[in-house]
Amino acid sequence: MNLQVTNLSKSFYYSPVFQSFSLKIESGEKIGLSGPNGSGKTTLLKMISGIMSIDSGEIRIGENDVNSDDPDPRKNLYYLGHSVGLYPSLTGHENLAFISGLYGKTSRNISDILIKVKLGSVQDKLVKFYSQGMLQRLKLATAIILDPDILLLDEPLAGLDVDGIKLFESVIVEWNELRKTMIIVSHDSDWLRTNTDRIIELKQC
């Protein structure tokens, strides 16, 4: 599914982050997003996902406008951000069961997905006792179970060890074969050059 941003502007307390910013991503493309802190990488993903409002401009997913009043265009999109977005008092398995039920994905085999992301042995452990790397793997499992057409991945390598990074790379290969559209934010420019189709570098206004 293609994604288009046209003449996007956003300011915080009269300080501009984006001014007439435009971007077009074709269906199935993997885009790397880089830039210094404060250049708007996370802000851009949040605006595309509809979590954050825009000041002006247009964001389109396929043929549909994205805006805060209509959630339908965002149904095939998933934002994997910095915040965990999981329930610490539930186990890993219970978190995925809740999320899959919420999105009508109950036909997916949760245990198999947790095994896939190397969390099978701790799937019955409360999430509040997970390490940062384990939480990152559980967020990846959430993206797998929801199976969206567009993935917005904000520093998905954070907290992952070498094996975790290899696991993530294998998953994005699978997503690429399924023609999923991806925007991946990372400070690791070498990794982006190896694992994405092209890189867009944001600069501070």
C-alpha positions as CSV (number, residue, x, y, z in Angstrom):
1,M,0.0,0.0,0.0
2,N,1.5,3.4,-1.0
3,L,1.9,6.4,1.3
4,Q,2.1,10.0,0.3
5,V,2.8,13.1,2.4
6,T,2.2,16.5,0.7
7,N,3.2,20.0,2.0
8,L,3.2,18.8,5.6
9,S,3.8,21.5,8.3
10,K,4.1,21.1,12.0
11,S,5.3,23.4,14.8
12,F,5.6,23.2,18.6
13,Y,5.3,26.4,20.5
14,Y,5.9,28.4,17.3
15,S,9.0,26.5,16.6
16,P,8.7,24.7,13.2
17,V,9.6,21.0,12.9
18,F,8.3,20.6,9.3
19,Q,7.7,23.2,6.7
20,S,6.0,22.1,3.4
21,F,7.5,18.6,3.7
22,S,6.6,16.1,1.0
23,L,7.3,12.4,0.7
24,K,6.1,9.6,-1.5
25,I,6.6,5.9,-0.7
26,E,5.5,3.2,-3.2
27,S,3.8,0.0,-2.1
28,G,6.3,-2.5,-0.8
29,E,9.1,0.0,-0.4
30,K,11.4,0.0,2.7
31,I,12.5,3.5,3.6
32,G,15.2,4.4,6.1
33,L,14.7,7.6,8.1
34,S,17.7,9.2,9.7
35,G,18.6,12.5,11.1
36,P,19.8,14.2,14.3
37,N,17.8,14.3,17.5
38,G,15.0,16.9,17.2
39,S,14.8,16.6,13.4
40,G,11.3,15.2,13.6
41,K,11.7,11.5,12.9
42,T,9.3,10.3,15.6
43,T,7.0,13.2,15.0
44,L,6.7,12.3,11.4
45,L,5.8,8.7,12.2
46,K,3.2,9.8,14.8
47,M,1.6,12.2,12.3
48,I,1.4,9.5,9.6
49,S,-0.1,7.1,12.1
50,G,-2.7,9.7,13.3
51,I,-1.4,9.7,16.9
52,M,-0.4,13.4,16.4
53,S,-2.2,16.1,14.5
54,I,-0.7,18.1,11.7
55,D,-0.9,21.8,11.3
56,S,-1.3,21.8,7.5
57,G,-0.8,19.6,4.5
58,E,-2.1,16.1,3.6
59,I,-1.3,12.5,4.4
60,R,-2.7,9.8,2.2
61,I,-2.7,6.0,2.6
62,G,-3.6,4.5,-0.7
63,E,-6.5,6.7,-1.9
64,N,-7.6,7.8,1.6
65,D,-6.8,10.9,3.7
66,V,-5.5,10.3,7.2
67,N,-7.0,12.5,9.9
68,S,-7.8,12.2,13.5
69,D,-11.6,12.0,12.9
70,D,-11.6,8.9,10.7
71,P,-9.7,5.8,11.9
72,D,-10.5,3.6,8.9
73,P,-7.5,4.6,6.7
74,R,-5.2,3.6,9.6
75,K,-6.6,0.1,10.0
76,N,-3.8,-1.4,7.9
77,L,-1.0,0.5,9.6
78,Y,1.0,-0.2,12.7
79,Y,3.3,2.1,14.6
80,L,6.0,0.4,16.7
81,G,7.2,3.3,18.9
82,H,9.4,3.9,21.9
83,S,6.7,3.4,24.5
84,V,5.9,-0.2,25.2
85,G,2.1,0.0,24.9
86,L,1.8,-3.3,26.8
87,Y,0.2,-4.2,30.1
88,P,2.9,-5.0,32.7
89,S,0.5,-7.0,35.0
90,L,-0.2,-9.4,32.1
91,T,2.1,-12.1,30.8
92,G,3.5,-12.0,27.3
93,H,1.0,-14.5,26.0
94,E,-1.9,-12.6,27.7
95,N,-0.8,-9.3,26.2
96,L,-0.8,-10.8,22.7
97,A,-4.1,-12.6,23.2
98,F,-5.7,-9.3,24.3
99,I,-4.2,-7.3,21.4
100,S,-5.1,-10.0,18.8
101,G,-8.7,-10.1,20.1
102,L,-9.0,-6.4,20.1
103,Y,-8.0,-6.3,16.4
104,G,-9.9,-9.5,15.4
105,K,-6.8,-11.6,14.8
106,T,-7.7,-14.4,17.1
107,S,-7.0,-17.0,14.5
108,R,-3.3,-16.5,14.8
109,N,-1.3,-19.0,16.9
110,I,0.1,-16.8,19.7
111,S,2.5,-19.4,21.1
112,D,4.1,-20.0,17.7
113,I,4.7,-16.3,17.2
114,L,6.2,-16.0,20.7
115,I,8.5,-18.9,19.9
116,K,9.4,-17.2,16.6
117,V,10.6,-14.1,18.4
118,K,12.5,-16.3,21.0
119,L,10.0,-15.6,23.9
120,G,8.5,-19.0,24.1
121,S,10.2,-19.9,27.4
122,V,8.9,-16.7,29.1
123,Q,5.5,-16.3,27.5
124,D,3.9,-17.0,30.9
125,K,6.1,-14.5,32.7
126,L,4.6,-11.1,33.7
127,V,5.7,-8.4,31.3
128,K,6.8,-6.1,34.2
129,F,9.7,-8.5,34.7
130,Y,10.8,-8.5,31.0
131,S,14.1,-6.9,30.0
132,Q,14.3,-4.1,27.4
133,G,15.3,-6.5,24.8
134,M,12.5,-8.9,25.7
135,L,10.0,-6.0,25.5
136,Q,11.3,-5.1,22.1
137,R,10.8,-8.7,20.9
138,L,7.3,-8.7,22.3
139,K,6.5,-5.5,20.4
140,L,7.8,-7.2,17.3
141,A,5.5,-10.1,18.0
142,T,2.6,-7.6,18.2
143,A,3.5,-6.3,14.7
144,I,3.6,-9.9,13.4
145,I,0.3,-10.9,14.8
146,L,-1.5,-7.7,13.6
147,D,0.0,-8.2,10.1
148,P,-0.5,-4.7,8.8
149,D,0.2,-3.5,5.2
150,I,2.2,-0.5,6.5
151,L,4.8,-0.6,9.3
152,L,6.2,2.5,11.0
153,L,9.2,1.2,13.0
154,D,10.8,3.7,15.4
155,E,14.2,2.5,16.5
156,P,13.2,-1.1,16.3
157,L,16.8,-2.2,17.1
158,A,16.9,-0.5,20.5
159,G,17.6,-2.9,23.3
160,L,18.2,-5.9,20.9
161,D,21.3,-8.0,21.2
162,V,23.1,-9.5,18.1
163,D,20.7,-12.4,17.9
164,G,17.7,-10.0,18.3
165,I,18.9,-7.9,15.4
166,K,19.3,-10.9,13.2
167,L,15.8,-12.0,14.2
168,F,14.4,-8.6,13.2
169,E,16.3,-8.7,9.9
170,S,14.8,-12.0,9.1
171,V,11.3,-10.7,9.9
172,I,11.7,-7.7,7.6
173,V,12.8,-10.0,4.8
174,E,9.5,-11.9,5.3
175,W,7.6,-8.6,5.3
176,N,9.4,-7.5,2.2
177,E,8.4,-10.7,0.4
178,L,4.8,-9.9,1.4
179,R,5.2,-6.4,-0.2
180,K,4.6,-4.6,3.0
181,T,5.5,-0.9,3.1
182,M,8.0,0.1,5.8
183,I,9.5,3.2,7.3
184,I,12.3,2.4,9.6
185,V,13.9,5.0,11.9
186,S,17.5,4.3,13.1
187,H,20.6,6.2,14.0
188,D,22.6,3.4,12.5
189,S,23.2,4.7,8.9
190,D,25.2,1.6,7.9
191,W,22.4,-0.7,9.0
192,L,19.9,1.4,7.0
193,R,22.0,1.4,3.9
194,T,22.1,-2.4,4.0
195,N,18.5,-3.1,4.9
196,T,16.4,-0.5,3.2
197,D,15.7,0.6,-0.4
198,R,16.6,4.2,0.2
199,I,17.3,6.6,3.1
200,I,15.7,9.9,3.8
201,E,17.7,12.2,6.0
202,L,15.8,14.8,8.0
203,K,17.4,18.1,9.0
204,Q,16.4,20.5,11.7
205,C,14.4,23.5,10.5
